[in-house]
Amino acid sequence: MSAVVFIVATRRGDAEELDQLAGELGEDLREIGGLAVGAVTASGESGTKSDVALQIGQLAVSSGALGTVAWMIRDVVIRFLDRTRADSITIRNGDLEVVVERPSDKQVDGLIERLRDVLRDD
């Protein structure tokens, strides 16, 4: 069972904020039955206490059947981006990855303007 990595990103890139957001996303993903969610670790600098460093803003998610819960994961990711200050989530499996971005206020305003044009009464 391999782990897929979820990487939370913000424009500010503040480590404490990224850690908090990753924790929130982890809680949301744990609501999907059968997923194991944990911290991503990497080799730390030699001479440090444990020689292991946590990768800030990253989660390792694994399950025997990730493909079967893809729709649920998608829904969790979209709800998470809608309610938080996160700008994007990258989901990486080896060399394959997808980036899910929260639309900017300008993009949303543009869609509203287009919607007004479509819905106007002539």
C-alpha positions as a LaTeX table, in Angstrom:
\begin{tabular}{lrrr}
\hline
Residue & $x$ (\AA) & $y$ (\AA) & $z$ (\AA) \\
\hline
Met1 & 0.00 & 0.00 & 0.00 \\
Ser2 & 1.76 & 3.17 & $-1.19$ \\
Ala3 & 1.19 & 6.65 & 0.20 \\
Val4 & $-0.04$ & 9.59 & $-1.83$ \\
Val5 & 1.30 & 12.97 & $-0.69$ \\
Phe6 & $-1.00$ & 15.96 & $-0.18$ \\
Ile7 & 0.81 & 19.32 & $-0.14$ \\
Val8 & $-1.03$ & 22.40 & 1.14 \\
Ala9 & 0.15 & 25.77 & $-0.22$ \\
Thr10 & $-0.55$ & 29.41 & 0.59 \\
Arg11 & 0.87 & 32.56 & $-0.92$ \\
Arg12 & 2.32 & 33.49 & 2.46 \\
Gly13 & 4.02 & 30.12 & 3.02 \\
Asp14 & 4.12 & 30.64 & 6.81 \\
Ala15 & 5.25 & 27.34 & 8.40 \\
Glu16 & 2.85 & 27.58 & 11.35 \\
Glu17 & $-0.10$ & 28.33 & 9.09 \\
Leu18 & 0.82 & 25.50 & 6.71 \\
Asp19 & 1.08 & 23.10 & 9.64 \\
Gln20 & $-2.35$ & 24.17 & 10.92 \\
Leu21 & $-3.95$ & 23.87 & 7.48 \\
Ala22 & $-2.41$ & 20.44 & 6.89 \\
Gly23 & $-3.79$ & 19.36 & 10.27 \\
Glu24 & $-7.27$ & 20.54 & 9.30 \\
Leu25 & $-7.07$ & 18.74 & 5.95 \\
Gly26 & $-5.87$ & 15.61 & 7.74 \\
Glu27 & $-8.90$ & 15.70 & 10.05 \\
Asp28 & $-11.21$ & 16.08 & 7.05 \\
Leu29 & $-9.58$ & 13.18 & 5.18 \\
Arg30 & $-9.81$ & 10.92 & 8.25 \\
Glu31 & $-13.60$ & 11.15 & 7.95 \\
Ile32 & $-13.30$ & 8.94 & 4.86 \\
Gly33 & $-13.34$ & 5.37 & 6.10 \\
Gly34 & $-10.29$ & 3.25 & 5.36 \\
Leu35 & $-7.80$ & 6.08 & 4.80 \\
Ala36 & $-4.63$ & 6.22 & 6.84 \\
Val37 & $-3.41$ & 9.82 & 7.20 \\
Gly38 & $-0.07$ & 10.80 & 8.69 \\
Ala39 & 2.77 & 13.28 & 8.54 \\
Val40 & 5.32 & 13.20 & 5.75 \\
Thr41 & 8.86 & 12.88 & 7.02 \\
Ala42 & 12.22 & 13.32 & 5.37 \\
Ser43 & 15.78 & 12.81 & 6.43 \\
Gly44 & 16.86 & 15.60 & 8.72 \\
Glu45 & 20.29 & 17.11 & 9.04 \\
Ser46 & 22.82 & 14.84 & 10.62 \\
Gly47 & 23.48 & 15.76 & 14.20 \\
Thr48 & 19.85 & 16.62 & 14.90 \\
Lys49 & 18.09 & 14.74 & 17.65 \\
Ser50 & 16.20 & 12.27 & 15.47 \\
Asp51 & 17.69 & 12.80 & 12.00 \\
Val52 & 14.05 & 13.02 & 10.80 \\
Ala53 & 12.25 & 16.21 & 9.80 \\
Leu54 & 8.54 & 16.71 & 9.31 \\
Gln55 & 7.64 & 18.16 & 5.95 \\
Ile56 & 5.50 & 21.19 & 6.81 \\
Gly57 & 2.15 & 21.38 & 5.03 \\
Gln58 & 2.34 & 17.81 & 3.75 \\
Leu59 & 0.31 & 14.69 & 4.52 \\
Ala60 & 0.79 & 11.05 & 3.55 \\
Val61 & $-2.51$ & 9.38 & 2.70 \\
Ser62 & $-2.79$ & 5.66 & 2.01 \\
Ser63 & $-5.45$ & 3.03 & 1.54 \\
Gly64 & $-5.85$ & $-0.28$ & $-0.17$ \\
Ala65 & $-8.27$ & 1.33 & $-2.63$ \\
Leu66 & $-7.49$ & 5.03 & $-3.12$ \\
Gly67 & $-9.05$ & 4.99 & $-6.58$ \\
Thr68 & $-12.42$ & 3.93 & $-5.21$ \\
Val69 & $-12.56$ & 6.89 & $-2.81$ \\
Ala70 & $-11.27$ & 9.47 & $-5.32$ \\
Trp71 & $-14.66$ & 11.22 & $-5.54$ \\
Met72 & $-14.86$ & 11.52 & $-1.75$ \\
Ile73 & $-11.30$ & 12.85 & $-1.62$ \\
Arg74 & $-12.18$ & 15.39 & $-4.31$ \\
Asp75 & $-15.20$ & 16.58 & $-2.31$ \\
Val76 & $-13.12$ & 16.91 & 0.87 \\
Val77 & $-10.42$ & 18.88 & $-0.96$ \\
Ile78 & $-12.93$ & 21.27 & $-2.55$ \\
Arg79 & $-14.74$ & 21.90 & 0.76 \\
Phe80 & $-11.38$ & 22.44 & 2.47 \\
Leu81 & $-10.26$ & 25.02 & $-0.10$ \\
Asp82 & $-13.64$ & 26.78 & 0.13 \\
Arg83 & $-13.43$ & 27.26 & 3.90 \\
Thr84 & $-9.72$ & 27.92 & 4.50 \\
Arg85 & $-6.96$ & 30.32 & 3.55 \\
Ala86 & $-5.17$ & 27.63 & 1.53 \\
Asp87 & $-4.57$ & 28.55 & $-2.10$ \\
Ser88 & $-3.97$ & 25.07 & $-3.49$ \\
Ile89 & $-3.46$ & 21.42 & $-2.71$ \\
Thr90 & $-1.08$ & 19.30 & $-4.76$ \\
Ile91 & $-1.75$ & 15.57 & $-4.72$ \\
Arg92 & 1.32 & 13.59 & $-5.75$ \\
Asn93 & 1.75 & 9.88 & $-6.41$ \\
Gly94 & 5.32 & 9.27 & $-7.52$ \\
Asp95 & 5.88 & 11.32 & $-10.68$ \\
Leu96 & 2.16 & 11.95 & $-11.23$ \\
Glu97 & 0.49 & 14.95 & $-9.65$ \\
Val98 & $-2.58$ & 17.13 & $-9.82$ \\
Val99 & $-2.91$ & 20.65 & $-8.41$ \\
Val100 & $-6.34$ & 21.76 & $-7.16$ \\
Glu101 & $-6.49$ & 25.55 & $-6.82$ \\
Arg102 & $-8.96$ & 27.74 & $-5.00$ \\
Pro103 & $-10.24$ & 30.38 & $-7.41$ \\
Ser104 & $-9.06$ & 33.90 & $-6.68$ \\
Asp105 & $-11.56$ & 36.64 & $-5.87$ \\
Lys106 & $-10.87$ & 38.11 & $-9.31$ \\
Gln107 & $-11.71$ & 34.79 & $-11.00$ \\
Val108 & $-14.94$ & 34.50 & $-9.00$ \\
Asp109 & $-15.87$ & 38.11 & $-9.85$ \\
Gly110 & $-15.22$ & 37.36 & $-13.53$ \\
Leu111 & $-17.49$ & 34.32 & $-13.42$ \\
Ile112 & $-20.23$ & 36.37 & $-11.75$ \\
Glu113 & $-19.97$ & 39.01 & $-14.49$ \\
Arg114 & $-20.22$ & 36.32 & $-17.17$ \\
Leu115 & $-23.17$ & 34.78 & $-15.35$ \\
Arg116 & $-24.90$ & 38.18 & $-15.26$ \\
Asp117 & $-24.43$ & 38.47 & $-19.04$ \\
Val118 & $-25.94$ & 35.03 & $-19.57$ \\
Leu119 & $-28.89$ & 35.63 & $-17.26$ \\
Arg120 & $-29.79$ & 39.16 & $-18.30$ \\
Asp121 & $-33.20$ & 39.85 & $-19.77$ \\
Asp122 & $-33.10$ & 41.42 & $-23.23$ \\
\hline
\end{tabular}
